[in-house]
């Protein structure tokens, strides 16, 4: 009897662990809400594609950016009209146990916010950037997943080079 119970519990734990590893990122959740809406589009950029863009780009780039890109698993870029900003923000706030607000910014022409998701070890594994361009009436969401370390976050938040 105890052995059966132990096997049942192990099976449940394995299924929960498997589900947690394959949990959808924010972009997938947001796109599932807007799946039939033609005003919303999503593009996924693979790390290989990002490496090619950085290599072929001749303009000065921050030292170490290739290392940061190598740590990323995926980048999804969602574009829509600005009306969707609150829908994205609401989804993040509904999932506040999963996503944590980090920083926000506001000017007369644009505003936005950064959100992160951490794994059980406390490592940042997902970064969501919301950006609304008020003049153009455009929303851009950038959803990065992978090994997002403090140096990478510092670079994004402060627009500094990796070798400060």
DSSP file (Angstrom, degrees, kcal/mol; ACC not computed):
  #  RESIDUE AA STRUCTURE BP1 BP2  ACC     N-H-->O    O-->H-N    N-H-->O    O-->H-N    TCO  KAPPA ALPHA  PHI   PSI    X-CA   Y-CA   Z-CA
    1    1 A X     >        0   0    0      0, 0.0     4,-2.1     0, 0.0     5,-0.2   0.000 360.0 360.0 360.0 -47.6    0.0    0.0    0.0
    2    2 A X  H  >  +     0   0    0      1,-0.2     4,-2.6     2,-0.2     5,-0.2   0.869 360.0  54.1 -64.4 -36.9    2.8    2.5    0.9
    3    3 A X  H  > S+     0   0    0      2,-0.2     4,-2.6     1,-0.2    -1,-0.2   0.914 108.6  48.2 -64.7 -42.8    4.7    1.6   -2.2
    4    4 A X  H  > S+     0   0    0      2,-0.2     4,-2.5     1,-0.2    -2,-0.2   0.908 112.4  49.0 -63.2 -42.5    1.7    2.3   -4.4
    5    5 A X  H  X S+     0   0    0     -4,-2.1     4,-2.6     2,-0.2    -2,-0.2   0.916 111.2  49.7 -64.0 -43.0    1.2    5.6   -2.7
    6    6 A X  H  X S+     0   0    0     -4,-2.6     4,-2.5     2,-0.2    -2,-0.2   0.916 111.8  48.2 -62.0 -44.3    4.8    6.5   -3.1
    7    7 A X  H  X S+     0   0    0     -4,-2.6     4,-2.3     2,-0.2    -2,-0.2   0.896 111.5  50.5 -63.6 -40.5    4.8    5.6   -6.8
    8    8 A X  H  X S+     0   0    0     -4,-2.5     4,-2.1     2,-0.2    -2,-0.2   0.929 111.7  47.2 -62.4 -45.9    1.6    7.7   -7.3
    9    9 A X  H  X S+     0   0    0     -4,-2.6     4,-2.5     1,-0.2    -2,-0.2   0.896 111.0  51.5 -63.6 -40.8    3.2   10.7   -5.5
   10   10 A X  H  X S+     0   0    0     -4,-2.5     4,-2.5     1,-0.2    -1,-0.2   0.907 109.3  51.0 -62.4 -41.3    6.4   10.3   -7.6
   11   11 A X  H  X S+     0   0    0     -4,-2.3     4,-2.1     2,-0.2    -2,-0.2   0.904 110.9  48.1 -61.8 -42.3    4.3   10.3  -10.8
   12   12 A X  H  X S+     0   0    0     -4,-2.1     4,-2.5     2,-0.2    -2,-0.2   0.927 111.5  49.7 -64.8 -44.9    2.4   13.4   -9.8
   13   13 A X  H  X S+     0   0    0     -4,-2.5     4,-2.7     1,-0.2    -2,-0.2   0.908 110.6  50.6 -61.8 -42.3    5.7   15.2   -8.9
   14   14 A X  H  X S+     0   0    0     -4,-2.5     4,-2.5     2,-0.2    -1,-0.2   0.897 111.1  48.2 -63.0 -40.4    7.2   14.3  -12.2
   15   15 A X  H  X S+     0   0    0     -4,-2.1     4,-2.5     2,-0.2    -2,-0.2   0.911 112.4  48.1 -66.9 -41.3    4.2   15.5  -14.2
   16   16 A X  H  X S+     0   0    0     -4,-2.5     4,-2.6     2,-0.2    -2,-0.2   0.920 112.9  48.8 -64.2 -42.9    4.2   18.8  -12.3
   17   17 A X  H  X S+     0   0    0     -4,-2.7     4,-1.8     2,-0.2    -2,-0.2   0.907 112.0  48.8 -63.8 -41.5    7.9   19.2  -12.9
   18   18 A X  H  X S+     0   0    0     -4,-2.5     4,-1.3     2,-0.2    -1,-0.2   0.912 112.4  48.4 -64.2 -42.9    7.5   18.5  -16.6
   19   19 A X  H  < S+     0   0    0     -4,-2.5     3,-0.2     1,-0.2    -2,-0.2   0.908 109.4  53.0 -63.3 -42.0    4.6   20.9  -16.8
   20   20 A X  H >< S+     0   0    0     -4,-2.6     3,-0.9     1,-0.2    -1,-0.2   0.864 107.8  51.2 -63.7 -35.6    6.6   23.6  -15.0
   21   21 A X  H 3< S+     0   0    0     -4,-1.8    -1,-0.2     1,-0.2    -2,-0.2   0.813 115.8  41.2 -71.1 -28.9    9.5   23.2  -17.4
   22   22 A X  T 3< S+     0   0    0     -4,-1.3    -1,-0.2    -3,-0.2    -2,-0.2   0.127  81.7 139.2-105.8  19.7    7.3   23.6  -20.4
   23   23 A X    <   -     0   0    0     -3,-0.9    -3,-0.1     1,-0.1    -4,-0.0  -0.381  61.2-103.7 -62.9 140.6    5.1   26.4  -19.1
   24   24 A X        -     0   0    0      1,-0.1    -1,-0.1     2,-0.1     2,-0.1  -0.324  31.8-122.4 -67.3 147.9    4.4   29.0  -21.7
   25   25 A X     >  -     0   0    0     -3,-0.1     4,-2.0     1,-0.1     5,-0.2  -0.265  35.7 -93.0 -79.1 176.3    6.3   32.3  -21.7
   26   26 A X  H  > S+     0   0    0      1,-0.2     4,-3.1     2,-0.2     5,-0.2   0.898 124.4  55.5 -59.1 -42.8    4.4   35.6  -21.4
   27   27 A X  H  > S+     0   0    0      1,-0.2     4,-2.7     2,-0.2    -1,-0.2   0.900 107.6  49.3 -60.1 -41.4    4.4   36.1  -25.2
   28   28 A X  H  > S+     0   0    0      2,-0.2     4,-1.8     1,-0.2    -1,-0.2   0.922 112.8  47.5 -63.4 -43.3    2.6   32.7  -25.7
   29   29 A X  H  X S+     0   0    0     -4,-2.0     4,-1.3     2,-0.2    -2,-0.2   0.933 114.0  46.9 -62.9 -45.4    0.1   33.5  -23.0
   30   30 A X  H  X S+     0   0    0     -4,-3.1     4,-1.5     1,-0.2     3,-0.4   0.919 112.3  49.4 -64.1 -43.8   -0.6   37.0  -24.5
   31   31 A X  H  < S+     0   0    0     -4,-2.7    -1,-0.2     1,-0.2    -2,-0.2   0.820 105.1  58.3 -67.5 -29.6   -0.9   35.6  -28.1
   32   32 A X  H >< S+     0   0    0     -4,-1.8     3,-0.6     1,-0.2    -1,-0.2   0.837 106.8  48.9 -68.1 -30.5   -3.3   32.9  -26.9
   33   33 A X  H 3< S+     0   0    0     -4,-1.3     3,-0.2    -3,-0.4    -2,-0.2   0.860 121.6  34.7 -71.3 -35.9   -5.6   35.7  -25.6
   34   34 A X  T >< S+     0   0    0     -4,-1.5     3,-2.1     1,-0.2     6,-0.2   0.058  79.8 128.8-105.0  22.7   -5.3   37.6  -29.0
   35   35 A X  T <  S+     0   0    0     -3,-0.6    -1,-0.2     1,-0.3    -2,-0.1   0.765  77.6  37.9 -58.7 -31.2   -5.1   34.5  -31.3
   36   36 A X  T 3  S+     0   0    0     -3,-0.2     2,-0.7    -4,-0.1    -1,-0.3   0.292  92.7 105.5-100.6  10.7   -7.9   35.6  -33.7
   37   37 A X    X   -     0   0    0     -3,-2.1     3,-1.2    -6,-0.2    -3,-0.1  -0.819  50.8-166.3 -98.4 114.8   -6.9   39.3  -33.6
   38   38 A X  T 3  S+     0   0    0     -2,-0.7    -1,-0.1     1,-0.2    -3,-0.0   0.567  82.9  72.2 -76.2  -8.4   -5.2   40.5  -36.8
   39   39 A X  T 3  S+     0   0    0     -5,-0.1     2,-0.4    41,-0.0    42,-0.3   0.557  92.1  67.4 -80.7  -7.6   -4.1   43.7  -35.1
   40   40 A X    <   +     0   0    0     -3,-1.2     2,-0.3    -6,-0.2    40,-0.2  -0.946  63.5 178.1-117.5 131.2   -1.5   41.7  -33.0
   41   41 A X  E     -A   79   0A   0     38,-2.5    38,-2.4    -2,-0.4     2,-0.4  -0.967  10.8-160.2-133.3 152.7    1.5   40.0  -34.5
   42   42 A X  E     -A   78   0A   0     -2,-0.3     2,-0.4    36,-0.2    36,-0.2  -0.995   3.3-170.8-133.9 134.6    4.4   38.0  -33.0
   43   43 A X  E     -A   77   0A   0     34,-2.2    34,-3.0    -2,-0.4     2,-0.5  -0.988  12.0-150.4-123.5 132.7    7.8   37.2  -34.4
   44   44 A X  E     -A   76   0A   0     -2,-0.4     2,-0.5    32,-0.2    32,-0.2  -0.900   7.6-162.2-104.6 130.6   10.2   34.8  -32.8
   45   45 A X  E     -A   75   0A   0     30,-3.6    30,-1.3    -2,-0.5     2,-0.1  -0.952  12.5-142.3-113.5 121.8   13.9   35.4  -33.2
   46   46 A X  E  >  -A   74   0A   0     -2,-0.5     4,-2.1    28,-0.2     5,-0.2  -0.396  23.9-113.1 -78.2 158.5   16.2   32.4  -32.5
   47   47 A X  H  > S+     0   0    0     26,-0.5     4,-2.5     1,-0.2     5,-0.2   0.865 118.2  56.1 -59.1 -35.6   19.6   32.9  -30.8
   48   48 A X  H  > S+     0   0    0      1,-0.2     4,-2.0     2,-0.2    -1,-0.2   0.916 107.7  47.9 -61.5 -42.7   21.3   31.8  -34.1
   49   49 A X  H  > S+     0   0    0      2,-0.2     4,-2.1     1,-0.2    -1,-0.2   0.892 110.7  51.3 -65.6 -39.4   19.5   34.5  -36.0
   50   50 A X  H  X S+     0   0    0     -4,-2.1     4,-2.3     2,-0.2    -2,-0.2   0.912 108.4  51.8 -64.0 -41.9   20.5   37.1  -33.3
   51   51 A X  H  X S+     0   0    0     -4,-2.5     4,-2.7     1,-0.2    -2,-0.2   0.907 109.0  50.7 -60.0 -42.3   24.1   36.0  -33.5
   52   52 A X  H  X S+     0   0    0     -4,-2.0     4,-2.3     1,-0.2    -1,-0.2   0.910 109.5  50.4 -62.9 -42.3   24.0   36.5  -37.3
   53   53 A X  H  X S+     0   0    0     -4,-2.1     4,-0.9     1,-0.2    -1,-0.2   0.908 112.9  46.1 -62.5 -42.1   22.5   40.0  -37.0
   54   54 A X  H  < S+     0   0    0     -4,-2.3     3,-0.4     1,-0.2    -2,-0.2   0.919 113.3  48.9 -68.0 -43.4   25.2   41.0  -34.5
   55   55 A X  H  < S+     0   0    0     -4,-2.7    -2,-0.2     1,-0.2    -1,-0.2   0.894 114.6  44.4 -62.8 -40.9   28.1   39.5  -36.6
   56   56 A X  H  < S+     0   0    0     -4,-2.3     2,-0.5    -5,-0.2    -1,-0.2   0.615  91.3  97.0 -81.9 -12.6   26.9   41.2  -39.8
   57   57 A X     <  -     0   0    0     -4,-0.9     4,-0.1    -3,-0.4    -4,-0.0  -0.683  53.6-170.3 -82.2 121.7   26.2   44.6  -38.1
   58   58 A X        +     0   0    0     -2,-0.5    -1,-0.1     2,-0.1     3,-0.1   0.612  52.1 103.1 -90.6 -12.8   29.3   46.8  -38.6
   59   59 A X  S    S-     0   0    0      1,-0.1    -2,-0.0     0, 0.0     0, 0.0  -0.383  90.6 -84.6 -69.2 148.4   28.3   49.7  -36.2
   60   60 A X        -     0   0    0     -2,-0.1     2,-0.3     1,-0.0    -1,-0.1  -0.260  53.9-171.8 -53.5 134.7   30.1   49.7  -32.9
   61   61 A X        -     0   0    0     -3,-0.1     3,-0.1    -4,-0.1    -1,-0.0  -0.929  32.1 -84.8-129.8 155.0   28.4   47.4  -30.4
   62   62 A X    >   -     0   0    0     -2,-0.3     3,-1.6     1,-0.1     4,-0.2  -0.285  50.7-105.0 -60.1 140.6   28.9   46.9  -26.7
   63   63 A X  T 3  S+     0   0    0      1,-0.2    99,-0.6     2,-0.1   100,-0.1  -0.442 105.1  23.9 -64.4 135.6   31.7   44.5  -25.9
   64   64 A X  T 3> S+     0   0    0     -2,-0.1     4,-1.8    98,-0.1     3,-0.3   0.418  79.0 123.4  90.6  -1.2   30.3   41.1  -24.7
   65   65 A X  H <> S+     0   0    0     -3,-1.6     4,-2.4     1,-0.2     5,-0.2   0.852  72.6  57.9 -62.1 -32.6   26.9   41.4  -26.4
   66   66 A X  H  > S+     0   0    0     -4,-0.2     4,-2.1     1,-0.2    -1,-0.2   0.896 104.6  51.1 -63.2 -39.0   27.6   38.1  -28.2
   67   67 A X  H  > S+     0   0    0     -3,-0.3     4,-0.9     2,-0.2    -1,-0.2   0.896 109.7  50.0 -63.7 -40.4   28.0   36.4  -24.9
   68   68 A X  H >< S+     0   0    0     -4,-1.8     3,-0.7     1,-0.2     4,-0.5   0.918 110.7  48.9 -64.7 -43.2   24.7   37.8  -23.7
   69   69 A X  H >< S+     0   0    0     -4,-2.4     3,-1.3     1,-0.2    -1,-0.2   0.872 104.3  60.1 -64.3 -36.9   22.9   36.7  -26.9
   70   70 A X  H 3< S+     0   0    0     -4,-2.1    -1,-0.2     1,-0.3    -2,-0.2   0.778 101.2  55.6 -62.6 -25.4   24.4   33.2  -26.5
   71   71 A X  T << S+     0   0    0     -4,-0.9    76,-2.6    -3,-0.7    -1,-0.3   0.621  89.2  96.3 -81.6 -13.7   22.6   32.9  -23.1
   72   72 A X  E <   - B   0 146A   0     -3,-1.3    74,-0.3    -4,-0.5   -25,-0.1  -0.560  51.7-169.2 -82.2 140.9   19.2   33.6  -24.6
   73   73 A X  E    S-     0   0A   0     72,-3.5   -26,-0.5     1,-0.4     2,-0.3   0.814  71.0 -12.6 -92.7 -40.0   16.9   30.8  -25.5
   74   74 A X  E     -AB  46 145A   0     71,-1.5    71,-2.3   -28,-0.1     2,-0.4  -0.993  49.5-153.5-157.8 158.2   14.4   32.8  -27.4
   75   75 A X  E     -AB  45 144A   0    -30,-1.3   -30,-3.6    -2,-0.3     2,-0.4  -0.989  14.4-171.0-134.3 125.1   13.2   36.4  -28.2
   76   76 A X  E     -AB  44 143A   0     67,-2.4    67,-2.9    -2,-0.4     2,-0.5  -0.959   5.1-161.3-118.2 135.4    9.7   37.1  -29.2
   77   77 A X  E     -AB  43 142A   0    -34,-3.0   -34,-2.2    -2,-0.4     2,-0.4  -0.965   6.4-169.8-120.0 118.3    8.6   40.5  -30.4
   78   78 A X  E     -AB  42 141A   0     63,-2.8    63,-2.7    -2,-0.5     2,-0.4  -0.897   3.0-172.0-107.6 133.6    4.9   41.4  -30.3
   79   79 A X  E     +AB  41 140A   0    -38,-2.4   -38,-2.5    -2,-0.4     2,-0.3  -0.964  18.8 137.9-125.0 145.8    3.5   44.5  -32.0
   80   80 A X  E     - B   0 139A   0     59,-1.9    59,-3.0    -2,-0.4   -40,-0.2  -0.937  56.1 -66.1-163.7 178.6    0.0   45.9  -31.8
   81   81 A X  E >   - B   0 138A   0    -42,-0.3     3,-2.0    -2,-0.3    57,-0.3  -0.432  55.1-104.4 -74.1 159.5   -1.8   49.1  -31.5
   82   82 A X  G >  S+     0   0    0     55,-1.3     3,-2.0     1,-0.3     4,-0.4   0.701 111.7  80.9 -61.0 -20.0   -1.3   51.0  -28.2
   83   83 A X  G 3  S+     0   0    0      1,-0.3     3,-0.4    54,-0.2     4,-0.4   0.764  86.0  60.3 -56.9 -24.7   -4.8   49.9  -27.1
   84   84 A X  G <> S+     0   0    0     -3,-2.0     4,-2.3     1,-0.2    -1,-0.3   0.521  77.6  89.3 -84.5  -6.1   -3.3   46.5  -26.1
   85   85 A X  H <> S+     0   0    0     -3,-2.0     4,-2.6     1,-0.2    -1,-0.2   0.933  90.2  45.6 -56.9 -47.7   -0.9   48.0  -23.6
   86   86 A X  H  > S+     0   0    0     -3,-0.4     4,-2.7    -4,-0.4    -1,-0.2   0.834 109.4  55.7 -68.0 -31.9   -3.4   47.7  -20.7
   87   87 A X  H  > S+     0   0    0     -4,-0.4     4,-1.9     2,-0.2    -1,-0.2   0.919 111.3  44.2 -65.0 -42.6   -4.3   44.2  -21.8
   88   88 A X  H  X S+     0   0    0     -4,-2.3     4,-2.1     2,-0.2    -2,-0.2   0.922 114.5  49.1 -66.2 -44.8   -0.6   43.1  -21.5
   89   89 A X  H  X S+     0   0    0     -4,-2.6     4,-2.4    -5,-0.2    -2,-0.2   0.900 109.9  51.6 -62.5 -41.7   -0.2   44.9  -18.2
   90   90 A X  H  X S+     0   0    0     -4,-2.7     4,-2.6     2,-0.2    -1,-0.2   0.903 108.1  51.8 -61.8 -42.0   -3.4   43.3  -16.8
   91   91 A X  H  X S+     0   0    0     -4,-1.9     4,-1.2     1,-0.2    -1,-0.2   0.905 110.7  48.3 -62.4 -41.2   -2.1   39.9  -17.8
   92   92 A X  H  < S+     0   0    0     -4,-2.1     7,-0.4     1,-0.2    -2,-0.2   0.907 113.0  47.3 -65.0 -41.5    1.2   40.5  -16.0
   93   93 A X  H >< S+     0   0    0     -4,-2.4     3,-1.3     1,-0.2    -2,-0.2   0.849 107.5  55.7 -71.1 -33.6   -0.6   41.8  -12.9
   94   94 A X  H 3< S+     0   0    0     -4,-2.6     3,-0.2     1,-0.3    -1,-0.2   0.819 113.4  43.2 -64.5 -29.2   -3.0   38.8  -12.9
   95   95 A X  T >X S+     0   0    0     -4,-1.2     4,-2.8    -5,-0.2     3,-1.6  -0.210  73.8 137.2-106.5  40.1    0.1   36.6  -12.8
   96   96 A X  T <4  +     0   0    0     -3,-1.3    -1,-0.2     1,-0.3    -2,-0.1   0.681  66.5  62.2 -67.1 -16.5    2.0   38.7  -10.2
   97   97 A X  T 34 S+     0   0    0     -3,-0.2    -1,-0.3     1,-0.1     3,-0.1   0.792 115.5  33.2 -72.9 -26.3    3.1   35.6   -8.4
   98   98 A X  T <4 S+     0   0    0     -3,-1.6    20,-0.5     1,-0.2     2,-0.4   0.850 121.6  45.2 -94.7 -42.3    5.0   34.6  -11.6
   99   99 A X     <  -     0   0    0     -4,-2.8     2,-0.5    -7,-0.4    18,-0.2  -0.880  68.2-158.3-111.1 135.8    6.0   38.0  -13.0
  100  100 A X  E     -C  116   0A   0     16,-3.0    16,-2.3    -2,-0.4     2,-0.2  -0.936  20.2-122.6-116.4 131.5    7.6   40.7  -11.0
  101  101 A X  E     +C  115   0A   0     -2,-0.5    14,-0.2    14,-0.2     3,-0.1  -0.529  35.4 169.4 -69.3 133.2    7.6   44.4  -11.9
  102  102 A X  E     -     0   0A   0     12,-3.0     2,-0.3     1,-0.4    13,-0.2   0.798  53.3 -13.5-110.3 -64.8   11.1   45.7  -12.0
  103  103 A X  E     -C  114   0A   0     11,-0.8    11,-3.3     2,-0.0    -1,-0.4  -0.950  51.5-167.2-141.4 157.9   11.4   49.2  -13.6
  104  104 A X  E     -C  113   0A   0     -2,-0.3     2,-0.3     9,-0.3     9,-0.3  -0.942   3.7-163.2-140.7 166.9    9.3   51.6  -15.5
  105  105 A X  E     -C  112   0A   0      7,-2.2     7,-2.2    -2,-0.3     2,-0.3  -0.979   2.5-169.9-148.6 156.5    9.9   54.8  -17.5
  106  106 A X  E     +C  111   0A   0     -2,-0.3     2,-0.3     5,-0.2     5,-0.2  -0.959  11.2 162.1-154.3 130.9    7.8   57.6  -18.9
  107  107 A X        -     0   0    0      3,-3.2    -2,-0.0    -2,-0.3     0, 0.0  -0.757  55.8 -93.8-128.9-178.1    8.3   60.6  -21.2
  108  108 A X  S    S+     0   0    0     -2,-0.3     3,-0.1     1,-0.2    -1,-0.0   0.841 124.9  37.0 -66.5 -31.5    5.9   62.7  -23.1
  109  109 A X  S    S+     0   0    0      1,-0.2    25,-2.1    25,-0.1    26,-0.9   0.714 125.3   9.8 -95.1 -23.1    6.2   60.5  -26.2
  110  110 A X  E     - D   0 133A   0     23,-0.2    -3,-3.2    24,-0.2     2,-0.3  -0.978  51.2-176.5-154.5 161.4    6.5   57.0  -24.7
  111  111 A X  E     +CD 106 132A   0     21,-1.8    21,-3.2    -2,-0.3     2,-0.3  -0.975  13.6 151.3-154.7 165.9    6.3   54.9  -21.6
  112  112 A X  E     -CD 105 131A   0     -7,-2.2    -7,-2.2    -2,-0.3     2,-0.3  -0.983  24.0-130.3-176.8-176.9    6.9   51.3  -20.6
  113  113 A X  E     -CD 104 130A   0     17,-1.5    17,-2.9    -2,-0.3     2,-0.4  -0.989  11.1-133.7-153.9 155.4    7.9   48.8  -18.0
  114  114 A X  E     -CD 103 129A   0    -11,-3.3   -12,-3.0    -2,-0.3   -11,-0.8  -0.934  22.4-177.7-112.3 136.9   10.2   45.8  -17.4
  115  115 A X  E     -CD 101 128A   0     13,-2.6    13,-3.1    -2,-0.4     2,-0.3  -0.964   5.4-162.9-130.2 149.0    9.0   42.6  -15.7
  116  116 A X  E     -CD 100 127A   0    -16,-2.3   -16,-3.0    -2,-0.3     2,-0.4  -0.911  11.3-151.9-129.6 159.3   11.0   39.5  -14.8
  117  117 A X  E     - D   0 126A   0      9,-2.1     8,-2.7    -2,-0.3     9,-1.4  -1.000  17.4-160.1-126.9 132.0   10.3   35.9  -14.0
  118  118 A X  E     - D   0 124A   0    -20,-0.5     6,-0.2    -2,-0.4     2,-0.1  -0.814  12.4-128.9-111.0 151.3   12.7   34.0  -11.7
  119  119 A X    >   -     0   0    0      4,-2.6     3,-1.9    -2,-0.3    -1,-0.1  -0.242  44.5 -85.8 -84.1-176.9   13.1   30.2  -11.3
  120  120 A X  T 3  S+     0   0    0      1,-0.3    -1,-0.1     2,-0.1    -2,-0.0   0.738 129.0  58.7 -65.6 -22.1   13.1   28.5   -7.9
  121  121 A X  T 3  S-     0   0    0      2,-0.1    -1,-0.3     1,-0.0     3,-0.1   0.531 119.7-109.2 -82.4  -5.8   16.9   29.2   -7.6
  122  122 A X  S <  S+     0   0    0     -3,-1.9     2,-0.3     1,-0.3    -2,-0.1   0.539  73.0 139.6  89.5   8.0   16.2   32.9   -7.9
  123  123 A X        -     0   0    0      1,-0.1    -4,-2.6     2,-0.0     2,-0.5  -0.662  59.0-114.9 -86.4 140.1   17.8   33.2  -11.3
  124  124 A X  E     +D  118   0A   0     24,-0.5    24,-1.9    -2,-0.3    -6,-0.3  -0.625  41.8 164.7 -75.2 123.0   16.1   35.5  -13.9
  125  125 A X  E     +     0   0A   0     -8,-2.7    21,-2.1    -2,-0.5     2,-0.3   0.445  61.8  36.0-118.0  -6.4   14.8   33.2  -16.7
  126  126 A X  E     -DE 117 145A   0     -9,-1.4    -9,-2.1    19,-0.2     2,-0.4  -0.984  57.1-169.8-151.4 138.5   12.4   35.6  -18.5
  127  127 A X  E     -DE 116 144A   0     17,-2.8    17,-3.0    -2,-0.3     2,-0.5  -0.997   5.4-167.1-130.3 128.2   12.4   39.3  -19.2
  128  128 A X  E     -DE 115 143A   0    -13,-3.1   -13,-2.6    -2,-0.4     2,-0.5  -0.968   1.6-169.1-117.6 127.2    9.3   41.2  -20.5
  129  129 A X  E     -DE 114 142A   0     13,-2.6    13,-2.3    -2,-0.5     2,-0.4  -0.967   2.9-164.6-117.5 118.8    9.6   44.7  -21.8
  130  130 A X  E     +DE 113 141A   0    -17,-2.9   -17,-1.5    -2,-0.5     2,-0.4  -0.862  11.5 178.1 -99.4 135.0    6.5   46.7  -22.6
  131  131 A X  E     -DE 112 140A   0      9,-2.0     9,-2.8    -2,-0.4     2,-0.5  -0.968  10.8-169.4-142.3 123.0    6.9   49.8  -24.7
  132  132 A X  E     -DE 111 139A   0    -21,-3.2   -21,-1.8    -2,-0.4     2,-0.9  -0.959   9.1-158.5-114.7 123.0    4.2   52.1  -25.8
  133  133 A X  E  >> -DE 110 138A   0      5,-2.9     5,-1.8    -2,-0.5     4,-1.0  -0.871   8.4-169.8 -96.6 103.5    5.0   54.8  -28.4
  134  134 A X  T  45S+     0   0    0    -25,-2.1    -1,-0.2    -2,-0.9   -24,-0.2   0.847  81.5  54.2 -66.6 -36.2    2.1   57.3  -27.9
  135  135 A X  T  45S+     0   0    0    -26,-0.9    -1,-0.2     1,-0.2   -25,-0.1   0.885 118.7  33.9 -67.1 -38.1    2.9   59.4  -31.0
  136  136 A X  T  45S-     0   0    0    -27,-0.2    -1,-0.2     2,-0.1    -2,-0.2   0.492 103.6-127.9 -94.8  -4.4    2.7   56.4  -33.3
  137  137 A X  T  <5 +     0   0    0     -4,-1.0   -55,-1.3     1,-0.2     2,-0.4   0.912  61.3 141.6  57.6  45.4    0.0   54.6  -31.3
  138  138 A X  E   < -BE  81 133A   0     -5,-1.8    -5,-2.9   -57,-0.3     2,-0.4  -0.945  41.2-157.7-124.7 139.7    2.2   51.4  -31.2
  139  139 A X  E     -BE  80 132A   0    -59,-3.0   -59,-1.9    -2,-0.4     2,-0.4  -0.944  10.3-173.3-109.9 135.0    2.8   48.8  -28.5
  140  140 A X  E     -BE  79 131A   0     -9,-2.8    -9,-2.0    -2,-0.4     2,-0.5  -0.999   2.4-171.0-127.8 129.9    5.9   46.7  -28.6
  141  141 A X  E     -BE  78 130A   0    -63,-2.7   -63,-2.8    -2,-0.4     2,-0.5  -0.984   3.1-166.3-117.9 127.2    6.5   43.8  -26.3
  142  142 A X  E     -BE  77 129A   0    -13,-2.3   -13,-2.6    -2,-0.5     2,-0.6  -0.971   4.7-170.4-114.9 122.3    9.9   42.1  -26.2
  143  143 A X  E     -BE  76 128A   0    -67,-2.9   -67,-2.4    -2,-0.5     2,-0.4  -0.939   4.3-175.1-117.4 110.5    9.9   38.8  -24.4
  144  144 A X  E     -BE  75 127A   0    -17,-3.0   -17,-2.8    -2,-0.6     2,-0.3  -0.878   0.5-174.5-106.8 136.3   13.4   37.2  -23.7
  145  145 A X  E     +BE  74 126A   0    -71,-2.3   -72,-3.5    -2,-0.4   -71,-1.5  -0.951  39.3  60.9-126.1 151.3   13.9   33.8  -22.2
  146  146 A X  E    S-B   72   0A   0    -21,-2.1     2,-1.2    -2,-0.3   -74,-0.2  -0.969  98.5 -17.9 139.0-153.6   17.1   32.1  -21.1
  147  147 A X        +     0   0    0    -76,-2.6     2,-0.9    -2,-0.3   -22,-0.2  -0.756  63.5 179.9 -92.2  92.6   19.9   32.8  -18.7
  148  148 A X        -     0   0    0    -24,-1.9   -24,-0.5    -2,-1.2   -22,-0.1  -0.807  10.3-169.7-101.5  98.0   19.4   36.5  -18.0
  149  149 A X     >  -     0   0    0     -2,-0.9     4,-2.1   -26,-0.1     3,-0.2  -0.256  36.8 -99.5 -87.1 173.8   22.1   37.5  -15.6
  150  150 A X  H  > S+     0   0    0      1,-0.2     4,-2.7     2,-0.2     5,-0.2   0.836 120.5  57.0 -61.5 -35.6   22.5   40.8  -13.6
  151  151 A X  H  > S+     0   0    0      2,-0.2     4,-2.1     1,-0.2    -1,-0.2   0.909 108.1  47.5 -63.0 -42.0   25.0   42.2  -16.1
  152  152 A X  H  > S+     0   0    0     -3,-0.2     4,-2.1     2,-0.2    -2,-0.2   0.916 113.1  48.2 -64.6 -44.5   22.6   41.8  -18.9
  153  153 A X  H  X S+     0   0    0     -4,-2.1     4,-2.9     1,-0.2     5,-0.3   0.906 110.4  51.6 -63.4 -41.5   19.8   43.4  -16.9
  154  154 A X  H  X S+     0   0    0     -4,-2.7     4,-2.6     1,-0.2     6,-0.4   0.910 108.3  52.3 -60.9 -42.7   22.1   46.3  -15.9
  155  155 A X  H  X S+     0   0    0     -4,-2.1     4,-1.6    -5,-0.2     5,-0.4   0.926 113.9  42.8 -59.5 -46.1   22.9   46.8  -19.6
  156  156 A X  H  < S+     0   0    0     -4,-2.1    -2,-0.2     2,-0.2    -1,-0.2   0.931 117.8  43.9 -68.5 -45.7   19.3   47.0  -20.6
  157  157 A X  H  < S+     0   0    0     -4,-2.9    -2,-0.2     1,-0.2    -1,-0.2   0.891 129.2  25.2 -67.8 -39.9   18.1   49.2  -17.7
  158  158 A X  H  < S-     0   0    0     -4,-2.6    -1,-0.2    -5,-0.3    -2,-0.2   0.491  95.1-129.2-106.8  -5.1   21.0   51.6  -17.7
  159  159 A X     <  +     0   0    0     -4,-1.6     2,-0.2    -5,-0.3    -4,-0.2   0.893  59.4 144.0  55.1  43.4   22.1   51.4  -21.4
  160  160 A X        -     0   0    0     -6,-0.4    -1,-0.2    -5,-0.4    -2,-0.1  -0.657  54.2 -98.0-104.9 165.0   25.7   50.8  -20.2
  161  161 A X        -     0   0    0     -2,-0.2     3,-0.5     1,-0.1    -1,-0.1  -0.346  31.2-114.0 -76.3 165.3   28.3   48.6  -21.8
  162  162 A X  S    S+     0   0    0    -99,-0.6     2,-0.6     1,-0.2    -1,-0.1   0.739 110.5  60.7 -71.4 -23.1   29.0   45.2  -20.4
  163  163 A X              0   0    0      1,-0.2    -1,-0.2  -100,-0.1    -2,-0.1  -0.435 360.0 360.0-104.0  57.8   32.5   46.2  -19.3
  164  164 A X              0   0    0     -2,-0.6    -1,-0.2    -3,-0.5    -2,-0.1   0.489 360.0 360.0 -69.9 360.0   31.6   49.0  -16.8
